[in-house]
Amino acid sequence: MRQQYVNKLVSLLPEAGLDAMLICPSEELKFFAGFTPMMCERFQGLFVTADGGLFYVCNLLYGDELRESFRRQVPVYTWFDGDGMLDPVKEILQQQGLVGKRVGVNSSAQAFNILDIAKHAGILFENGKPLLEETRIIKSGEELQIMREAAAIADAAFEPTLNFIKPGMKEAEVRDFMFAEMAKRGGTNLWAIIASGPNSGFPHYSGYDRVIREGDCIVLDWGCEHREMQSDISRTIFVGSVTEQQRNLYDLASRANLAAQQAAREGAFIPDIDAVAREVLDEQGYAKTLINRTGHGIGYMIHEAPDIKACNPRKLERGMCFSIEPGIYLPNRFGMRIENIVAINEDGETEVLNQARRELIVI
């Protein structure tokens, strides 16, 4: 267990009015426990109580494995398929003093189980995700250094990819090449979006089958995990040629990115950072095409706190890590995005972690 983070969570529970937190199998559980088990439809999860207690509830199927995973340092209570889940779980929660209490739940808790337990055991379940994010929103100096290393692994895949891409190859070939480049530098849990031509107009395009053509605009969005920390970067390139409109909009997106990065200072009000990016895009009426947030937090998960968006009334603090990625998206035509990870580092300085070149590139 990462005891220092468990202790932080325990300290936050009373202020939130919670008697416990339930963390079901997920990246969040992996963050606290160092592992996450297989998850099926059967209810299971780690309970962290406001007095610092820990216990795990799962189906008998997983009991012995979980005891080994916790090195027998966390009590594991089980229930048997033949008995059903509700009565045994209610009894366990009674023993732990949680019946009738307020319990936060993480992002992977399954509603059909939670609703049944709430009704049967009289527990009031609440959204615990913001509290869980609070435990890791501030990165230590060591964590920031790992983030720099993760960013460098992703950066290093860019130039070889520029030399690799040719008209006639599929998006999947580019993805696989980037995976290989990151893997040979130590990256794990690799991922990439390769959005070519009209697909670049979709911010989170999920296909890989299109054949790249001369004249395409391509949004490359990629990253990996390194020592449990994540990287994330986007660049936009052009194949063979670039139109005057695309050149103009690329400059607009680039200036929006730089303006938001410059606004991201220690103590800055987060909605102001989002507004700066949109103000630049709106010089030519393109703010309306930025249909998502200007950025997201990153660390142990690709998407975590703090979100860089208008409705997040928070100020940036030393140790926060987040993306700045304003884009322009014209569905079924083209889109473009420049994304860097930014940290408010140990000295309170704004540090851009990604160093891959960002000028307009025609290959």
N, C-alpha and C positions, 0 to 999 in steps of 0.2 A: 504493500500500500504506500502511496505517496502521502505520508502522514502529515507533512506540513500543509498540504492542500486540503486534506480531510479536516485538520484543525481550523483552517480558515473557513471552510464551509460550516462547521459546527458553530463558529463565532458569529456567523451571519444569520443563522436560523432564528434565534429569538427576535432579532430586529425585524425580520420578515413575518413574525407571528406564526412560525411553523414549528411543529413538534418533531418533525423528521423530514428526510428527503429520501425518495425512492429513485434509484438509478438502475434502469433496466439495461440489458446488453446493448452496447453502443460504443461509439468513440468516446463518449463522456465517461462510461464505466472504465474503459481502457486507460483514460487519463488518470483516474483515481487509483485503480487497482493494478494497472500494468498489464491487463489482459481483458479480453471480452469473450464470453462463451458463445457458442452457437445459440441462436434464438429461433424458437418455433412458436406455435400458437399457445403453448403452455406458459402460464404466468411464472415469471422469475424476476429477481432483482435484489440489489443491495440496498438495505435500509441504513441510513446514517441518522442517529437520533440527536436531539438537542443537548443531551448530556454527554455526547461523545461516543455513544455505543454504536457498534457495528454488528449487523447480522444479515444473512443472506437467506432468501426463500426461493426454493426451486422444486421442480418435479423430481421424484425419486430417481428418474432416469439420469439426472445430471449430478446427483448428490456427491458421490465419491470423487468424481472429476473436479468438482468445485472445491471440495475440501483440500485436494492436492494443490489446486491452483492458488488457494489462499494460504497454503503451507500450514493449514490447521490453526491459523491465527484468528480467523473469523468464524463464528458459529454458523453452520449451514443447517437450516431446517427444511425438511422435504415433505411433499405430499404425493400420494399414490393415485394414479389414473383411476383405479377402481373405486376410490373413495370420493372422487370429485375434488375440486380445488377449494370451493368456498368455505366449507366448514373447517377443514384443517388450517387454512390461511387465517381465518377469523380467530381460531384458538391461538395460533402463533402470535398474532397481533395483540390479543388479550394478554398473553404472557409478557409481552414487551411493553405493555401499558399504552398502546396506540389506538385502541378502539375508541371511537368518538373524537379522535384528535385531528389536527390539520397536518397534512402530509404533502409536500411538494413532489412533483413528478418530472422526470427528464423528458427529452424530446422523442425517445423511442418507446415510451410506455404505450401499450396497446389499449385503445379506448374500450374495447369490448370486455377486457379483463378488469380495467380500472372501474368502469361503471358498475360491474357486478359486485366487486369488492366493496365499493363505496356504499351500495345499497344494503349489502348483507352485513357489513361490519360497522356501518355508521361512521365511516371515515370521510372527511371532507378533503378531497384531493384538489390541489391547486397547481398552477403552472410554475414549475421550479426552474425552468431553463434560464431565465435572467440571473437567478442567484448562482447557478452553476457556472455561468459565464463570468460572473464577478470574481470567482476564485482564481481565474487564470488570465484576466484581462491585462494585468500588469506583468510584463516579462522581466525576469531577472537578467543580470549581465550575462550569465552563462547561456540563458535561453536566447537572448539577442544574438550572441555569437553563433549559435547553431542556426538561427534564422539567416544570418549572413552567409553561412556555408551552404544552406539549402538554396538560397537565391543564386549563389555562384554556380551551383550545379545546373540549375535551369538556364542561367545566362549562357553557359558554355555550349549548350545545344543549338544556339541560334545561328551562328555563322556556318557551321557544317550543314545545317538545314537549308540555308540560303543557297549553298552550292549544290545541294541534292535535288531541290525541286525543279521539275521540268514539265512542260505541257505534255499531256497524255497519261500522266500517272494519276492514280486515285488518291483521294484524301487519306485513305487508310494507309497507303504506303508512306506518306509523310508522317503520319502519327507513329507508325512502327519505327521509322528512322529516328524520330525524336526520342522515343522510348529507349532505343538502343544507346543513343548518345548520353542520356541521363543515367542509364543503368551502369554503363562502364565507368562512370564517375562516382558511383556509390548511391545513386538515387533509387528509392523503392516506392511502391504504391504509385506508379507512374500514371499520369493522365494527360490528355490533350484534347483541345477542340481545334479542328482544322476546317474552317468555314470558307469555302472558295466561291467566287462568283456571286450569284444571288443569295447563296447560303450565308454570306458574310453579313447580310441584313438582319439575321436572327441572332440576338445576343448570346443565347445558349444553344446554338445549333448542336444537334446530337447525332447526325448521320456521318458516314464516312465513304459513301459510294460514288460521289460525283467525280467525274474525270476533270482534272485541272486543264484550263484552256488558256491560250494566248489572250491577253487583255484582262485576265481575272484580277480582281482584288481579293486577297486572302487574309483573313484574320486568324492568327496563330495565338492560341491561349493554352499555356501548358505549365506543368509543375510536377513536383515529386515530394516525397517525404525523405527527410534526413535526420536520423537520431530523434525520431518522433515529431519533428517540427516540419511544417509545410512551406512550400514555395509556390508562387503564382505570378505569372507574367503574361502580358499580351503585347504583340507587335502586329502591325499591318503592313503587308508588302504587296507589290504589284508585279504581274507577270508580263514582261514584254513591253508594256506601255502603260501610261496613265493619262486620263483625260484632264482637261483643265478644271472641270468641276471637282473631280476627285483630288487633284492637287490642292485646290482651294480648301476643300473640306478636311483634308488631312492636316493642313496648317491650322485650321480652326480647332480640330480635336486635340492637336498637340499643344496649342496654347491653353486650352481648357485644362488639360492635364497639368501643365506647368503652373498655371495660376492656382489650382487647387493644392498642389504640392507646396507652393510657397506660402499658402494660407494655413497650412497644417503645422502650426507651431504649438509648443507647450502652452497650455492655457487657452487655446483657441476654442471658440464655441462651434461645435460640430455642424450645426445647420448653416453657419456662415461659410464653411468650406464647400458644402454642397452647392450653396447659392453662387459662390464665385465661379465654379465650373459652368453652371447653367447660364450665368450672365455672359460669359464668353461665347458659348454656343448660340445664345440668343442674339448676338450681334448680326447674325444672318438668319434668324428665325428657326434654328435647329434645336433649341432646348427641348422642344416638344418630342423630339425623336429619342431623347435620353429617357427611356421608359423604366429604368431601374435606378438603384441608388448609385451615388458617385463612388462608393467604396464599401468594403467590408473588413472587419477584423480578421486576423489570421494568426495562427500559432500551432497549437496541437490539432486543430481542425482547419480546413481550408476556409470555412466560413464560421467565424465566431465574433464575439464583440470586440471593438465597437463598430457598429454600422455607421458609415458616413452618409447620413441622409437628413432630410429636413425635419423629421419628427423625432430625432434623437437629441434631447435637450441636455447635452453633457459637454464638458470641456475635455480637451486632450490632456493626458497626464504622461509623465515620464514612464517609459516602459510599455506604452501602447504600440501595437503593430497593426497596420491596416493597409489596404490597397487604395490607390487613387486611379480610377479607370473610367472617366467620362468617355462616352462614345457617341457616334452618329449612326443611326440604323434606318435604312430605307428598305423595307421588306421587299423581297423578290428583285431588288436592284443591286445594292451593295451596302456595306457598312464598314466601319473602321473604329479601332480602339487602340489606345496606348495605355498600358497598365504597368505600374510599378508598385512594389511593396515599400512602404514608408514606415519608419520607426521614430518615435521620440526616444532617443537613446539615453544611456546612463548619465550623460552630461546635460540632458535637456535639449539637445540639438535635434533638428530635423534631419534624419539620415535616409537617403534613398538607397535601398538595398540592391536594387537591380541596376546593372551597369551595361547591359546589352544596348547597342546603339539604337537610336530612336529616330534618326532622320528618315525622310522619305526614301524608300529603296525600290528600285525597279530591277528585277532579275531577268 
